[in-house]
Amino acid sequence: MTLIAHVLTAILATQTAGLEAQQLAPKATGRLVIQTVHATTLENTVTGENPDRTVAVYLPPSYFSQPSRHFPTLFLLHGIGDTESVWTKAWDEADDPWGTVPRLLDHGIASGQLREMIVVMPDLRSKAGGSFYTDSTVTGRWQEFVTRELPAWVGGQFRSLASAESRGIAGHSMGGYAAIVIGMKFPDVFSVVYGMNSATLDWGNDLSRDNPAFRSVLERQKWEDLKGFYEVGIIAVGQAFSPNPERPPFYVDFPFQVGDGGELVPSQPGHQRWEEHFPIHLVERYRDNLLSLRGLRFDTCNDDEFTHIPPTSRSLSRRLTELEVPHIFEEYNGDHRNRMWGRTGRLYTEVLTWFSLLLEQDGARGAAASDR
């Protein structure tokens, strides 16, 4: 190939890439606002949690061009060890046009696949790494913050629709657990629910006495002794589900203890208190609340690294079916995170589309598109 041909080829490639970028880039984009919210429900905790929490808020394009319009709101909850940045910064640290929630929304709104909504993404990681969005006598009243303080703050700061019909909640892993629990307890606040790879739905596999971390964590005397994700995770779950302010340094009633024969056996009250927080043990009590939801949906993957999630997700779906609670449950090929992002990822094709379909828009009063 001649030098001129090389130059022409390079120019053509550059022009083509530029045209593709223009086609991919939405003409109108939303705005990401980062603010700090003071949570009175997290003040003066035993573990010294910071009551000033970072909250990222996506405001859709028409928020600025239609100043009288109000919008439905999705509250998006992160998993254990994560913060709100899991939704707002591309995982590969590149400028991925499909790698963040704001960019997915921009593309979906521009193409007409998604309707406009406000998305609220708080940082609610406790010092142990995971609050489980649960009220705790040790780490604070995280659930109350999500269900009362945060919606009130959003309503005071932004033009959000105030009714439950226009408010949804979703989350991944720990956040998926919280979305399901909060949805079943507070249908007057959130009417549409989606749990992605939801953790701690019930005992099973790596969330059972078969996990050696439940034995080894009993031997730890201080935070510096903790080893690996599971030992820290057990402390985080314990501070949420079975907190005990009188048991430093971890402030937890553990669910297991070493029995007379050297085997692990349930330890009370910790074991019972964990079960009282598992959604599978709650659905019958909150059946009427679940029936009032506009939509309930959750998923699991067949190769999740956290091996309790797939079987307990299936069990939750079976229990809901037995109780005749309408819901959508799906199992897909993938691991705990790998199918979430991208143009064909589940956040774009499933999660955001679900809320776009079911959240009531400004001035609209219609039936939910569910399988009732």
C-alpha positions as CSV (number, residue, x, y, z in Angstrom):
1,M,0.0,0.0,0.0
2,T,1.3,3.4,-0.9
3,L,1.9,6.2,1.5
4,I,-1.1,8.1,0.1
5,A,-3.3,5.1,0.5
6,H,-2.2,4.7,4.2
7,V,-3.0,8.4,4.8
8,L,-6.4,8.1,3.1
9,T,-7.2,4.9,5.1
10,A,-6.2,6.6,8.4
11,I,-8.4,9.7,7.6
12,L,-11.3,7.5,6.7
13,A,-11.0,5.5,9.9
14,T,-10.8,8.7,12.0
15,Q,-13.9,10.1,10.2
16,T,-15.8,6.8,10.7
17,A,-14.9,6.6,14.4
18,G,-16.0,10.2,14.8
19,L,-19.3,9.6,13.1
20,E,-19.9,6.5,15.3
21,A,-19.1,8.5,18.4
22,Q,-21.6,11.2,17.4
23,Q,-24.2,8.5,16.8
24,L,-23.6,7.0,20.2
25,A,-23.5,10.3,22.1
26,P,-27.0,11.5,23.2
27,K,-27.9,15.0,22.0
28,A,-29.4,15.9,25.4
29,T,-27.8,14.6,28.6
30,G,-28.8,14.6,32.3
31,R,-26.7,16.0,35.1
32,L,-25.1,14.2,38.0
33,V,-25.2,16.1,41.3
34,I,-23.1,15.1,44.2
35,Q,-24.2,16.3,47.6
36,T,-23.7,15.5,51.3
37,V,-26.8,14.7,53.4
38,H,-26.7,14.7,57.2
39,A,-28.4,11.7,58.6
40,T,-29.8,12.3,62.1
41,T,-30.5,8.5,62.2
42,L,-26.8,7.8,62.1
43,E,-25.7,10.2,64.8
44,N,-23.9,9.0,68.0
45,T,-23.6,5.4,67.0
46,V,-21.6,2.8,69.0
47,T,-19.3,2.2,66.0
48,G,-18.8,5.9,65.3
49,E,-20.4,6.0,61.9
50,N,-20.2,9.2,59.9
51,P,-23.7,10.8,59.7
52,D,-22.7,12.9,56.7
53,R,-23.3,10.7,53.7
54,T,-22.5,11.3,50.1
55,V,-25.5,11.1,47.8
56,A,-25.2,11.1,44.0
57,V,-28.4,12.2,42.1
58,Y,-29.0,11.9,38.4
59,L,-31.3,14.5,37.0
60,P,-32.7,13.7,33.5
61,P,-32.4,16.1,30.5
62,S,-35.9,17.5,30.7
63,Y,-35.4,18.5,34.4
64,F,-33.7,21.6,33.1
65,S,-35.7,22.3,30.0
66,Q,-39.1,21.8,31.6
67,P,-38.9,23.6,35.0
68,S,-42.5,22.9,36.0
69,R,-42.3,19.1,35.5
70,H,-41.9,16.6,38.3
71,F,-40.2,13.2,37.9
72,P,-40.5,9.6,39.3
73,T,-37.5,8.6,41.4
74,L,-35.5,5.4,41.6
75,F,-33.4,4.8,44.8
76,L,-30.4,2.6,43.9
77,L,-28.5,0.8,46.6
78,H,-25.0,-0.6,46.4
79,G,-23.5,-3.8,47.7
80,I,-21.2,-4.6,50.6
81,G,-17.9,-2.9,50.3
82,D,-19.1,-0.6,47.6
83,T,-20.1,3.1,47.7
84,E,-22.3,5.2,45.4
85,S,-19.4,5.4,43.0
86,V,-20.1,1.8,41.8
87,W,-23.0,3.4,39.8
88,T,-21.3,6.6,38.7
89,K,-17.7,5.6,37.7
90,A,-16.9,3.1,35.0
91,W,-15.4,-0.1,36.4
92,D,-12.5,-0.1,33.9
93,E,-11.8,3.5,34.7
94,A,-12.2,4.4,31.0
95,D,-14.7,6.7,29.4
96,D,-17.1,3.9,28.7
97,P,-20.3,5.3,27.2
98,W,-22.3,2.4,28.7
99,G,-20.3,2.0,31.9
100,T,-22.2,4.1,34.4
101,V,-25.9,4.6,35.4
102,P,-26.0,8.2,34.2
103,R,-24.6,7.3,30.8
104,L,-27.0,4.3,30.5
105,L,-29.9,6.7,31.3
106,D,-28.7,9.3,28.8
107,H,-28.6,6.7,26.0
108,G,-31.9,5.1,27.0
109,I,-33.8,8.4,27.2
110,A,-32.3,9.6,23.9
111,S,-33.3,6.4,22.1
112,G,-36.8,6.3,23.7
113,Q,-36.2,3.0,25.5
114,L,-36.2,4.7,28.9
115,R,-38.5,7.3,30.3
116,E,-37.0,10.1,32.3
117,M,-36.5,9.6,36.0
118,I,-34.4,10.9,38.9
119,V,-32.0,8.3,40.3
120,V,-30.7,8.6,43.9
121,M,-27.5,6.7,44.7
122,P,-26.5,7.1,48.4
123,D,-23.2,5.9,50.0
124,L,-24.5,3.8,52.9
125,R,-21.4,1.7,53.6
126,S,-20.8,1.2,57.4
127,K,-17.4,1.1,58.9
128,A,-17.5,-2.7,58.7
129,G,-18.2,-2.4,55.0
130,G,-22.0,-3.1,54.9
131,S,-24.9,-1.6,56.7
132,F,-27.4,-3.9,55.0
133,Y,-29.6,-0.8,55.2
134,T,-30.9,-2.2,58.5
135,D,-31.7,-0.4,61.7
136,S,-29.1,-1.4,64.3
137,T,-28.5,-0.5,67.9
138,V,-24.8,-0.5,67.1
139,T,-24.3,1.2,63.7
140,G,-27.5,3.3,63.4
141,R,-30.9,3.4,61.8
142,W,-30.0,2.9,58.2
143,Q,-33.4,1.6,57.1
144,E,-35.1,4.7,58.6
145,F,-32.7,6.9,56.7
146,V,-33.6,5.2,53.4
147,T,-37.3,5.2,54.0
148,R,-37.8,8.5,55.8
149,E,-35.0,11.0,55.8
150,L,-33.6,10.4,52.3
151,P,-36.9,10.6,50.5
152,A,-37.8,13.7,52.4
153,W,-34.5,15.3,51.5
154,V,-34.9,14.4,47.8
155,G,-38.4,15.9,47.9
156,G,-37.1,19.1,49.4
157,Q,-34.2,19.4,47.0
158,F,-35.5,18.2,43.7
159,R,-38.8,18.1,41.7
160,S,-39.6,14.5,42.5
161,L,-43.1,13.0,42.5
162,A,-44.0,12.4,46.1
163,S,-46.3,9.3,45.8
164,A,-45.2,5.7,46.3
165,E,-46.5,5.0,42.8
166,S,-43.7,7.2,41.4
167,R,-41.0,5.9,43.7
168,G,-39.0,2.7,43.2
169,I,-36.1,0.9,44.9
170,A,-33.4,-1.4,43.5
171,G,-30.1,-2.7,44.6
172,H,-27.3,-5.2,44.0
173,S,-26.2,-7.9,46.4
174,M,-26.5,-6.3,49.9
175,G,-28.5,-3.6,48.2
176,G,-30.8,-6.2,46.5
177,Y,-31.5,-7.7,49.9
178,A,-32.4,-4.2,51.2
179,A,-34.6,-3.4,48.2
180,I,-36.7,-6.6,48.8
181,V,-37.0,-6.1,52.6
182,I,-37.8,-2.4,52.3
183,G,-40.3,-3.0,49.6
184,M,-42.2,-5.6,51.6
185,K,-42.1,-3.4,54.7
186,F,-42.7,0.0,53.2
187,P,-45.0,-0.2,50.1
188,D,-46.4,3.2,51.1
189,V,-42.9,4.6,50.3
190,F,-41.7,2.4,47.4
191,S,-44.1,0.7,45.1
192,V,-41.7,-0.9,42.5
193,V,-38.9,-3.2,43.6
194,Y,-35.9,-4.9,41.9
195,G,-33.3,-7.1,43.6
196,M,-30.1,-7.9,41.7
197,N,-28.2,-11.0,42.9
198,S,-29.7,-10.4,46.3
199,A,-27.6,-11.6,49.3
200,T,-28.7,-13.0,52.7
201,L,-32.2,-14.1,51.7
202,D,-31.7,-17.2,53.9
203,W,-29.1,-19.7,55.1
204,G,-27.3,-21.8,52.5
205,N,-23.9,-22.8,51.2
206,D,-21.3,-20.1,52.0
207,L,-23.8,-18.5,54.4
208,S,-24.0,-21.4,56.7
209,R,-21.9,-23.2,59.3
210,D,-20.2,-25.0,56.5
211,N,-18.2,-21.9,55.8
212,P,-15.1,-22.1,57.9
213,A,-15.2,-18.3,58.5
214,F,-18.0,-18.8,61.0
215,R,-15.6,-20.8,63.1
216,S,-12.5,-18.7,62.6
217,V,-14.2,-15.4,63.4
218,L,-15.1,-16.7,66.8
219,E,-11.3,-16.7,67.6
220,R,-10.7,-13.1,66.6
221,Q,-10.0,-10.6,69.4
222,K,-9.6,-7.4,67.5
223,W,-10.3,-5.9,64.1
224,E,-6.7,-6.4,63.0
225,D,-7.1,-10.1,63.5
226,L,-9.8,-10.5,60.9
227,K,-8.8,-12.3,57.7
228,G,-10.5,-12.3,54.4
229,F,-13.8,-11.1,53.0
230,Y,-16.0,-13.6,54.8
231,E,-14.8,-12.8,58.4
232,V,-15.3,-9.1,57.8
233,G,-18.7,-9.8,56.1
234,I,-19.9,-11.9,59.1
235,I,-19.1,-8.9,61.4
236,A,-21.0,-6.6,59.0
237,V,-24.1,-8.8,58.8
238,G,-23.9,-9.4,62.6
239,Q,-23.8,-5.7,63.4
240,A,-27.0,-5.3,61.2
241,F,-28.9,-8.5,62.2
242,S,-27.7,-9.3,65.7
243,P,-26.1,-6.2,67.1
244,N,-25.1,-6.2,70.8
245,P,-23.7,-2.9,72.2
246,E,-22.3,-4.8,75.2
247,R,-20.0,-7.1,73.3
248,P,-16.9,-5.2,72.1
249,P,-14.9,-5.0,69.9
250,F,-17.3,-6.3,67.2
251,Y,-20.6,-5.7,69.0
252,V,-22.2,-8.8,67.6
253,D,-24.1,-11.8,68.9
254,F,-22.7,-14.5,66.6
255,P,-25.1,-17.0,65.1
256,F,-23.0,-20.1,65.8
257,Q,-20.8,-21.3,68.6
258,V,-18.6,-24.4,69.1
259,G,-20.6,-27.2,70.6
260,D,-19.5,-29.8,73.1
261,G,-18.4,-32.2,70.3
262,G,-16.4,-29.5,68.6
263,E,-18.9,-28.9,65.9
264,L,-20.6,-25.6,65.2
265,V,-24.1,-25.3,66.6
266,P,-26.7,-22.4,66.6
267,S,-26.0,-19.8,69.2
268,Q,-28.9,-17.8,70.6
269,P,-30.1,-15.1,70.3
270,G,-27.8,-14.5,67.3
271,H,-29.0,-17.4,65.2
272,Q,-32.7,-16.5,65.6
273,R,-32.1,-12.8,65.1
274,W,-30.4,-13.5,61.7
275,E,-33.3,-15.6,60.6
276,E,-35.7,-12.9,61.6
277,H,-34.0,-10.6,59.1
278,F,-34.0,-13.2,56.2
279,P,-36.7,-12.3,53.6
280,I,-37.8,-15.9,53.2
281,H,-38.9,-15.8,56.9
282,L,-40.7,-12.5,56.4
283,V,-42.8,-12.9,53.3
284,E,-45.8,-14.5,55.0
285,R,-46.0,-11.7,57.6
286,Y,-45.8,-9.0,54.9
287,R,-47.9,-10.8,52.3
288,D,-50.6,-8.0,52.2
289,N,-47.8,-5.4,51.7
290,L,-46.3,-7.4,48.9
291,L,-49.7,-7.7,47.2
292,S,-50.0,-3.9,47.1
293,L,-46.8,-3.4,45.2
294,R,-46.9,-2.3,41.6
295,G,-44.1,-4.6,40.7
296,L,-41.7,-7.1,42.5
297,R,-38.8,-8.5,40.6
298,F,-35.5,-10.2,41.4
299,D,-32.8,-12.2,39.7
300,T,-29.9,-14.5,40.2
301,C,-27.0,-15.9,38.2
302,N,-26.0,-19.5,37.8
303,D,-22.3,-19.0,38.6
304,D,-22.4,-16.6,41.6
305,E,-19.3,-16.6,43.7
306,F,-21.5,-16.2,46.7
307,T,-23.0,-19.6,46.5
308,H,-25.9,-19.0,48.9
309,I,-27.5,-16.5,46.5
310,P,-28.8,-18.7,43.6
311,P,-30.5,-21.4,45.8
312,T,-32.0,-18.9,48.2
313,S,-33.3,-16.8,45.4
314,R,-35.0,-19.8,43.9
315,S,-36.5,-20.6,47.4
316,L,-37.8,-17.1,47.8
317,S,-39.5,-17.3,44.4
318,R,-41.1,-20.6,45.3
319,R,-42.3,-19.2,48.7
320,L,-43.8,-16.2,47.0
321,T,-45.5,-18.5,44.5
322,E,-47.0,-20.6,47.3
323,L,-48.4,-17.4,48.9
324,E,-49.7,-16.3,45.5
325,V,-47.7,-13.1,45.5
326,P,-47.1,-11.8,41.9
327,H,-43.5,-11.4,41.0
328,I,-40.9,-12.0,38.3
329,F,-37.9,-14.1,39.0
330,E,-35.1,-14.8,36.5
331,E,-31.9,-16.9,36.5
332,Y,-29.3,-16.1,33.9
333,N,-25.8,-17.2,32.9
334,G,-23.1,-15.1,34.6
335,D,-21.4,-14.4,37.9
336,H,-22.1,-11.8,40.6
337,R,-21.3,-8.8,38.5
338,N,-20.3,-9.6,34.9
339,R,-23.7,-9.2,33.2
340,M,-24.6,-5.8,34.7
341,W,-22.9,-3.2,32.5
342,G,-22.8,-2.4,28.8
343,R,-25.3,-1.8,26.1
344,T,-26.6,-5.3,26.5
345,G,-26.1,-5.5,30.2
346,R,-29.0,-6.2,32.6
347,L,-28.9,-2.7,34.2
348,Y,-29.9,-1.2,30.9
349,T,-32.0,-4.0,29.3
350,E,-33.8,-5.2,32.5
351,V,-33.5,-3.0,35.6
352,L,-33.9,0.5,34.3
353,T,-36.5,-0.6,31.8
354,W,-38.5,-2.2,34.6
355,F,-38.8,1.1,36.5
356,S,-39.3,3.0,33.3
357,L,-42.4,0.9,32.6
358,L,-43.9,0.8,36.1
359,L,-43.1,4.1,37.8
360,E,-46.0,6.6,37.4
361,Q,-45.1,9.7,35.5
362,D,-46.1,13.3,36.1
363,G,-49.8,13.6,35.5
364,A,-50.3,9.9,34.7
365,R,-52.6,7.6,36.6
366,G,-52.5,4.2,35.0
367,A,-52.4,0.6,36.0
368,A,-49.1,-1.0,36.5
369,A,-47.8,-3.3,33.7
370,S,-47.5,-6.3,36.0
371,D,-48.7,-9.9,35.8
372,R,-51.5,-9.6,38.3
